Amino acid sequence: MSAIEVVGIGSAWVDRVYHCSERYLKSVGLEPGRIYKVGSERYRSLCQGRTDVFQYAGGSVANSLVALSQLSHQVGFVGKASVDGDGLFFMNDLMSHGVSMRLPPSDEDLSTSGCLFFHSGAGSVTKVVHLGASKTLGLADMSMQDVIDARVLLVEADILDMPKLHEWLASVLDLAKKNKTQIVLVLSNKYVVSRHRTFLLDLLCIVDFVAGNEIEFETLLNTQAIENIQSYFSHLPLIGIMTRSSEGSCVFSSDEFFCVHSHGCQLIDTVAAGDYYLSGFLHAYLNGLGLQQSADLGSVLASKVCSQRGSRCCDMEDLTEIASSFMAV
């Protein structure tokens, strides 16, 4: 049997954060506050020549797998990076945190997927997104044995933008259900949810968990009222995990609904907060704790990553100690 306990399918991203003036943005043909999707050459040209950058490996599922690995779970990632510098950075980052890479890097002429965040003051953020090598992921890349043997399969909604994804994902999920592998649908971002809303709603009849923030849930269910979301989940055989930033989180199921408070911290960066929340929740749940305790641990882990910059919680011993204290209760 495979040693992989949690396997995740997601996008391999490298994110870069820049600080610049609006004058600079206009000089490179970008309007402040907008989101752009660009090809490989345009993306590379915008990356070149800048040294004032903070860079980190991203992707919701990848971040959650790193956190689960820090909590001593055996995890594997299914996603495509390229053999370029960004791809090597991404893979080395995950492997250094104990994540098993289930695919070799792609040697196709595509850059590794990524996003540039240009901060130009007064809260204005301009995003430039490049969906590169990750969009070539296909059914032939999957090891079905990983899906069969895993306790949990994480599926990132971002992958729905990949060609023919809808066709082969159904096969993967069907195999998971037949082998009692629990499926967690990670909503990723509101734009993906909006583009694939009908398909995602259909998946709610298949998956065991759906996780995301309140904007993603509102987009998916076309409502902003928590009571309407609660009513929707009361008729479904799955668990909804909705984070609400500083307002905490809500957990929905057919017979249970509750909210938990966020844990205070010295806020540095909200990157990967939801991803660490999900990892804490799953860690507690897989160890036999109830939904309330699982949500509490998720909130604690989210606060830990928010007190650091980037998508990684660097103090692994602290993370493990916190999780162990929950297990001992």
C-alpha positions in Angstrom: 0.0 0.0 0.0 1.2 3.5 -0.8 2.5 5.5 2.2 0.6 8.6 0.9 -2.2 9.4 3.4 -3.4 12.6 1.7 -3.0 13.2 -2.0 -3.8 16.6 -3.6 -4.4 17.6 -7.2 -3.7 21.3 -7.8 -1.9 24.0 -9.6 1.9 24.5 -9.2 2.3 28.3 -8.7 5.1 30.7 -7.9 3.9 34.1 -6.7 5.9 37.3 -6.6 5.1 40.4 -4.7 6.4 43.8 -6.0 6.0 47.3 -4.7 6.0 50.0 -7.4 4.5 53.3 -8.5 1.5 53.8 -10.7 3.9 55.5 -13.1 5.8 52.2 -13.4 2.7 50.2 -14.0 1.7 52.5 -16.9 5.2 52.3 -18.3 4.7 48.5 -18.7 1.2 48.8 -20.0 -0.7 47.9 -16.9 -3.7 49.7 -15.3 -3.6 49.9 -11.5 -6.1 47.6 -9.8 -6.8 45.3 -12.7 -6.3 41.6 -13.2 -4.5 40.4 -16.4 -4.0 37.0 -17.9 -0.9 36.8 -20.0 1.2 34.4 -22.0 4.6 33.1 -21.3 6.6 35.8 -23.1 4.7 38.7 -21.5 5.0 37.1 -18.1 8.7 36.6 -18.4 9.3 40.2 -19.5 7.4 41.5 -16.5 9.5 39.4 -14.2 12.9 40.4 -15.7 15.0 43.2 -14.3 13.3 43.5 -10.9 15.1 42.7 -7.7 12.6 44.2 -5.2 10.6 41.0 -5.0 9.3 38.6 -2.3 8.8 35.2 -3.9 7.0 32.1 -2.5 5.5 28.9 -3.7 1.7 28.9 -3.8 -1.5 27.1 -4.8 -4.1 26.3 -2.2 -3.7 22.5 -2.2 0.1 22.7 -2.2 0.0 25.0 0.8 -2.4 22.7 2.7 -0.2 19.7 1.9 2.9 21.4 3.3 1.0 22.2 6.5 -0.3 18.6 6.8 3.3 17.3 6.2 4.4 19.6 9.1 1.8 17.8 11.2 3.4 14.4 10.4 1.1 13.2 7.6 2.5 11.5 4.6 1.3 13.6 1.6 1.7 13.8 -2.1 1.1 16.5 -4.7 -0.2 15.9 -8.3 0.4 19.0 -10.4 2.7 20.2 -13.2 5.6 22.6 -12.9 8.1 23.2 -15.7 11.9 22.6 -15.7 12.5 26.4 -15.5 13.8 28.2 -12.5 10.3 28.8 -11.1 9.5 25.1 -11.4 12.6 24.0 -9.6 11.9 26.6 -6.9 8.4 25.3 -6.5 9.4 21.6 -6.4 12.3 22.2 -4.0 10.1 24.2 -1.7 7.5 21.4 -1.4 10.0 18.6 -1.2 12.0 20.4 1.5 8.8 20.5 3.5 8.2 16.7 3.1 5.7 16.7 0.2 6.1 13.8 -2.2 6.0 15.1 -5.8 4.0 12.6 -7.8 4.9 14.0 -11.2 8.2 14.9 -12.8 8.6 18.5 -14.1 7.3 19.1 -17.6 9.9 19.7 -20.4 7.3 21.4 -22.6 8.0 25.0 -23.7 5.8 26.5 -21.0 6.7 28.5 -18.0 5.7 27.4 -14.6 2.4 29.0 -13.6 2.5 32.1 -11.5 1.1 35.4 -10.4 2.7 38.8 -10.0 1.2 41.1 -7.4 2.0 44.8 -8.0 1.3 47.0 -4.9 1.2 50.6 -5.9 -0.1 52.2 -2.7 -3.4 53.0 -1.1 -4.3 49.4 -1.1 -4.2 49.1 -4.9 -3.1 45.6 -6.1 -2.6 44.8 -9.8 -2.4 41.1 -10.6 -0.8 39.5 -13.6 -1.6 35.8 -13.9 0.1 33.2 -16.1 -1.4 29.8 -16.3 1.5 27.9 -17.7 2.6 24.3 -17.4 -0.1 23.5 -14.8 -2.8 23.7 -17.5 -1.3 20.6 -19.3 -2.2 18.3 -16.4 -4.2 15.2 -17.7 -5.6 11.9 -16.6 -2.5 10.1 -17.9 -0.4 12.0 -15.3 -2.4 10.5 -12.4 -1.4 7.4 -10.4 -4.7 5.8 -9.7 -3.0 3.8 -6.9 -2.4 7.0 -5.0 -6.2 7.7 -5.1 -7.1 4.2 -4.1 -4.7 4.1 -1.1 -5.1 7.6 0.2 -7.4 8.4 3.1 -8.1 11.9 1.7 -8.1 13.4 -1.8 -7.8 17.2 -2.1 -9.1 18.6 -5.3 -8.4 22.3 -6.1 -11.1 24.1 -8.1 -8.3 26.0 -10.0 -7.7 22.9 -12.1 -11.1 23.3 -13.7 -9.6 25.8 -16.1 -7.4 23.1 -17.6 -8.5 21.6 -21.0 -10.7 18.6 -20.8 -10.5 18.5 -17.0 -14.2 18.0 -16.6 -14.0 14.7 -18.5 -11.2 13.0 -16.6 -11.9 14.4 -13.1 -15.2 12.5 -13.0 -13.2 9.2 -13.4 -10.8 10.2 -10.6 -13.6 11.1 -8.2 -15.6 8.0 -9.0 -12.6 5.8 -8.2 -12.1 7.7 -4.9 -15.7 7.1 -3.9 -15.6 3.4 -4.7 -12.5 3.0 -2.5 -13.8 5.2 0.3 -11.2 7.9 -0.1 -12.7 11.0 1.3 -12.8 13.9 -1.2 -12.2 17.5 -0.2 -13.2 20.2 -2.8 -11.1 23.4 -2.3 -12.8 26.3 -4.0 -9.6 28.3 -4.6 -10.9 31.7 -5.8 -14.2 33.4 -6.6 -13.3 33.8 -10.3 -12.8 30.1 -10.8 -16.1 29.4 -8.8 -18.0 31.9 -11.0 -16.7 30.3 -14.3 -17.4 26.7 -13.3 -20.4 27.2 -10.9 -22.7 24.7 -12.5 -20.1 22.0 -12.5 -19.0 22.7 -8.9 -22.6 22.5 -7.8 -22.9 19.1 -9.4 -19.8 18.0 -7.5 -21.4 18.8 -4.1 -23.4 15.5 -4.5 -20.1 13.6 -4.8 -17.5 15.2 -2.5 -17.3 14.7 1.3 -16.1 18.2 2.1 -16.1 21.6 0.4 -13.8 24.3 1.7 -13.4 28.0 0.9 -13.9 31.5 2.1 -17.2 33.3 2.4 -16.9 35.1 -0.9 -16.3 31.8 -2.7 -19.3 30.2 -0.9 -21.5 33.3 -1.7 -20.5 33.0 -5.4 -21.1 29.3 -5.5 -24.5 29.4 -3.8 -25.6 32.8 -5.1 -26.4 34.1 -1.6 -24.7 36.3 1.1 -27.0 35.1 3.9 -25.4 32.5 6.3 -28.8 31.1 7.1 -29.4 30.4 3.4 -26.0 28.6 3.2 -26.9 26.6 6.3 -30.3 25.6 4.7 -28.5 24.5 1.5 -26.1 22.2 3.4 -28.8 20.8 5.6 -30.0 18.8 2.5 -26.6 17.6 1.4 -24.5 14.6 2.7 -21.3 16.6 3.1 -19.5 19.1 5.4 -19.0 22.7 4.4 -16.0 24.6 5.8 -16.3 28.4 5.3 -13.6 30.8 6.6 -14.6 34.4 7.2 -11.2 36.2 7.8 -11.2 38.0 11.1 -14.9 36.9 11.7 -13.7 33.3 12.2 -15.3 30.4 10.4 -18.5 28.4 10.0 -19.0 24.7 9.6 -22.2 23.3 7.9 -23.5 19.8 7.7 -26.9 18.0 7.3 -27.3 17.9 11.1 -24.8 20.4 12.5 -24.1 24.1 12.1 -21.8 26.4 14.2 -19.3 29.2 14.0 -16.0 29.6 15.7 -14.0 32.8 16.5 -10.7 33.6 14.8 -7.6 33.5 17.0 -5.8 36.8 17.6 -2.3 37.3 16.3 0.1 40.0 15.1 -1.2 40.2 11.6 1.6 40.2 9.0 0.2 38.5 5.9 -3.1 36.6 5.2 -1.5 34.5 2.4 -2.4 30.8 3.0 -4.6 31.4 6.0 -7.4 29.4 4.6 -5.0 26.7 3.5 -3.5 26.3 7.0 -7.0 26.4 8.5 -8.0 23.5 6.3 -4.9 21.5 7.2 -5.6 22.0 10.9 -9.2 21.0 10.5 -8.3 17.8 8.5 -5.6 16.9 11.0 -8.0 16.9 13.9 -10.7 15.2 11.9 -8.5 12.4 10.7 -7.4 11.9 14.3 -11.0 11.3 15.4 -11.9 14.7 16.9 -15.3 16.3 16.3 -16.1 19.1 13.9 -16.0 21.8 16.7 -12.5 20.8 17.8 -11.4 20.4 14.2 -12.5 24.0 13.4 -10.8 25.3 16.6 -7.5 23.8 15.5 -8.0 25.2 12.0 -8.4 28.7 13.4 -5.3 28.4 15.6 -3.1 27.2 12.6 -4.5 30.0 10.4 -3.5 32.6 13.0 0.1 31.1 13.1 0.7 31.5 9.4 -0.9 35.0 9.4 1.8 36.1 11.9 4.5 35.4 9.2 5.1 36.6 5.7 4.4 34.2 2.8 2.7 30.8 2.5 4.7 28.8 5.0 4.6 28.6 8.8 8.3 28.2 9.6 8.1 27.1 13.2 7.3 23.4 12.7 7.9 22.4 16.3 5.4 25.1 17.5 2.9 23.8 15.0 3.3 20.2 16.1 3.1 21.1 19.7 -0.2 23.0 19.2 -1.7 20.1 17.3 -0.5 17.6 20.0 -2.2 19.7 22.7 -5.5 19.4 20.9 -5.1 15.6 20.5 -4.4 15.3 24.3 -7.7 16.9 25.3 
